[in-house]
Amino acid sequence: MRHEARGGKHGLSRVLGVVLAVVALAVFGAGLWIRRRAPAVDDVGLQLAGGARAAHTLVGDRTADFRTALTADFVLIGTYTVSTVLAFWLSHRTIALRMRHRCLTVYGIGAAVAACVCAVTEKLLLLHGLSGADWAFAWAAGFATVKWLLVVLTVPVAAVLVGIVLKRAAFHGCARRRYERERARHGTCVCGNGHRGGTTDSGPEGPEVVAPWPVMAWGRTRWPGTARGDPPRTREARWENGSRVPPGREQGALGFCVSGGGIRSACVTLGALQALRLQLSRARYLVSVSGGGYTAGALQLALAGPDRNRVPTRDVFMPGTPEEDHTRRHSKYVAEGTGQWLAAIGAVLRGLLASLGLLTATVLVLGLALSWGYHLVPLADPTRLPGFRGPALWAVLALLCCAAVLWFLWLVSLFLARQRLSGVLKRAFLTFVVAGLLLAVVVVVLPALEWVTVRLWTLHAPATAVSGGVVGLLTYLTVLAGTTWRRMESTEHAVESAKRARLVRAMPVVGKYLLVWVVLVAVAAAYLLVLGGAIHVGRTWPVAVQIGLPVVLCAVALSLDQTWTSLHPFYRARLASAFAVRRETEKGGEQLAVPYDFDEPTPLPCYGRRHPGFPQVVFAAAANLSGDDRTPPGRHAVSFTLSCDYVGGPDVGYARTDVLWDRTGPVIRKDLTVESAVAVSGAAFASAMGRQARAFQTLFALSNARLGTWLPNPGVLEARWDKRADWALPPMPGIRRLPYLLREVSGRYPLDDRMLLVTDGGHYENLGLVELLRHGVATAVCVDASGGSGAFAPALAEAIALAREELGVEIRIAREDWRKLVPGSAPPLTAQPAQPSQPSQSTQPAQPPLPNPLAALDLRLSADAVVVGEIVYPRPLVDEHGRRLGTRGRLIVARATLTPDMPYALLAYAQANRAFPHDGTSDQWFDSRRFDAYQALGHWIGERVAHLLPEESCAPRTGWRGDGSPRAGQQEPARGGRAGGRVL
């Protein structure tokens, strides 16, 4: 494989590539010119005649002209083969960077040669048939069918490849020159602090790109191809690779992580960080996920801006401040009032119409092309439907029979242990299978679809509109039902009947999947009907429609950014309306909460930089990848973080944020802001959701109900940012065009692609704990408001297992500690009345005991909301001063749960609201009462954590064992375990 970083050494020079591309076009053009000088006859009809009678009827008395035309076809066959093979070979040596693409170019060369053989055989049979051999026409039709399939597959692809080669040769170096011009033209940063734009003012600049750890990808090829300067030397290479963080992020004594959970987690995080402000000022890192990132981003933006309005870190977003009051009054950030609800509905409908409209236009253009294709090359009989041709069916059967023979020979080679022979036979078997299936689609499936469409559907504009409306309505009814059932799942404990509870639990599991599949099948059937109708009547449309539709589709596909047609911009703007605010003091001393202007950019390198007395904020998201070469087992996503210094993760590499900001175009640059980082980290509703069901993700992509965004893949940037970059490398996209929407629909996310789909951090790990442990802190404080009303905290258990799997970090929580988190483990608020041991002798009937009004609340009370555990790192920690902190650390988990010693107001609210404190994440409409309740809960658990963090130090105490008490000399040695953590 020619690696990207060294492509110029093994590929062709730019001048030679342009020359060969022009030669390929000239050879093909010469063949067409020679063929056009031959007599004009219906040679395609003769090729597909299939019988002597039809052939002689077509030829008539022009046998000599047909012979001349068939002879001239040999020249066209030769020029076609030479030009097509040259185009595929040229792309193989220049622009085919991935092993998949290089294999496809090899198959393209093979297909071109096979088409040449079929064409020559067909011409010889036709010449023999014109001499009187009637049987030759049937065989010629079979070879012509296979030939036309191969020609249709190879010629357009070869033309596109030649165009790509010429384009990259012509525009090579333009991106770098534009970057250097903009870099030289930069003035002060948009924040108004006087430093140059794109700089973080955080010390020495690190490398522009930190390469990811290598992996053997598809085709037994190494990705990335570049070598690292400091690979791990120990046997624990996987853990060392997973623990890599960007340069400049030293290991610290204290770090915080705040979990996902939407507005619920944002409120809890706000209260907890208010109570922990003194400890937060000494922390090195604040890792946020999803809803916790709402508050972390609000704190970061409140500290940003001109120095004259800078608010002290100890005062920002504290109780009673103007900025806190602003966020509290806008907690229904999605929509408040009729106008905002109409705007929200309009955004949803706009995205739905844009997605379905683009996909429908794509299907119509494809049907139009097939309609003209079947008209010019009638592989199916247009005079009778479904119009199967006998020779074409025999060609399909012949290809499948050859595949069966190759499969049998492959099995024999496996028995004989002939590895090289078995590999060749396997590839040949798969090639014939694919060819047979493709030919079956062309000569059987598509004609049958056209026939079914003609029988079932007369294509008119009103019918099309009604069908599209029904599909859209069903799609969004399914989405609404899915989110509603999530709410039902979170409150099903309120159903008193056990039988009813089982029914409620079963309904979402069975019903929502069934409804999703019904809608997907309906959408697929609708698009198939549209395709069949376009094949049948496409070439009869008005000329303006036949020309305008492809032109408009190409213009939209090339100029429209698919991320900005989704719900991501709307979601980002609504979050900013509530959480992007800062305090300003007027000349008279009046303090006001001033929301950020819509047009004010908040570039991540500047607005996200670390402030004195405040930790570095790391927004934890997830990069979705296909396959299992890079992702943890059972997941389809890896860690992807956004911060002021670097963007990326250990599995995909890191890119320096300021350089990435300067090198990207204005469209993608809008997603490298603090506001966008908050929205991306909380993009739970997306077309790719880690371990979630693929059916839901496809539905969200089709209906455009998708959050998240496509960001540059740091793993491919090093080769493109090199001053000696190969000319054949594709440049980074300026916008996310239609192919990215199609990738979301199909679920294709290659790890070596130029762009990555980045979504909610909870799709990787919902607490941010693994990311915090990756940075190596001696004391980790985890604020868990992820929800879940079961006996155990599922997000914490998953984080413990993932930390062991990815980092080799073991977390121990003593049994007497973790049992305190279980609902119902606390003593009841009121003692139950004692029952008499002996029956009373009185004749008075026994009085039934009075019902306990707090019985239901007692079952929800935990003994404690804060537990302490032990962290065991595989390697000693070293802080920023070079001091060794040892391998042991402390984990403090503050979980949003109820305890009997909470304030009266919280217990009263919990008694009146049975879902508290586990309101569904899909419920993002918090009123002020619910906002205050969750904020007070966060403040309460934050105070509990503050008692465990002494003011003078945040390092673990000597001899600490895990229960908060010093037990010198009794510390147990670390023992490994593959299950992820160890519960004592």
Buried (B, 14 or more C-beta within 10 A) or exposed (E): BBBBBBBBEEBBEBEBBBBBBEBBBEBBEBBEEBBEEBEEBEBEBBBBBBBBEBBBEBBEEBEEBBBBBBEBBBBBBBBBBBBBBBBBBBBBBBBBBBBBEBBBBBBBBBBBBBBBBBBBBBBBBBBBBBEEEEEBBBBBBBBBBBBBBBBBBBBEBBBEBBEBBBEBBEEBEEBBEEBEEEBEEEEEBEBBBEBEBBBBBBEEBBBBBBBBBBBEBBEEBEBBBBEBEEEBEEEBEBBBBBBBBBBBBBBBBBBBBBBBBBBBBBBBBBBBBBBBBEBBEBBBBBBBBBBBBBBBBBBBBBBBBEEEEBBEBEEBBBEEBBBBEBBBEBBBBBBBEEEBEEBBEEBBEBBBBBBBBBBBBBBBBBBBBBBBBBEEBBBBBEEEBBBBBEBBBBBBBBBBEBBBEBBEBBEEBBEEEEEEBBEBBBBBBBBBBEBBBBBBBBBBEBBBBBBBBBEEBEBEEEEBEEBBEEBBEBBBEBBEBBBBBBBBBBBBBEBEEEEEBEEBBEBBEEEBBEBBBEBBEBBEEBBBBBBBBBBBBBBEBEEEEBEEBBEEBEEBBEEBBBBBBBBBBBBBBBBBBBBBBBBBEEEEEEEEBBBBEEEBBBBBBBBBBBBEBBBBBBBBBBBBBBEEBBBBEEBBBBBBBBBBBBBBBBBBBBBBBBBBBBBBBEBBBBBBBBBBBBBBBBBBBBBBBBEBEEBBBBBBBBBBBBBBBBBBBBBBBBBBBBEEBBBBBBBBBEBBBBEBBBBBBEBEBBBBBBBBBBBBBBBBBBBBBBBBBBBBBBBBBBBBBBBBBEEEBEBBBBBBBBBBBBBBBBBBBBEEBBBBBBBEBBEBBEEEEEEEEEEEEEEEEEEEEEEBEBEEBBEBBBBBBBBBBBBBBBBEBBBEEEEEBBBBBBBBBBBBBBBBEBEEEBBEBBBEBBBBBBBBBBBBEBEEEBBBBBBBBBBBBBBBBBEBBEEEEBBBEEEBBBBBEEEEEEBEEBEEEEEBBBBB
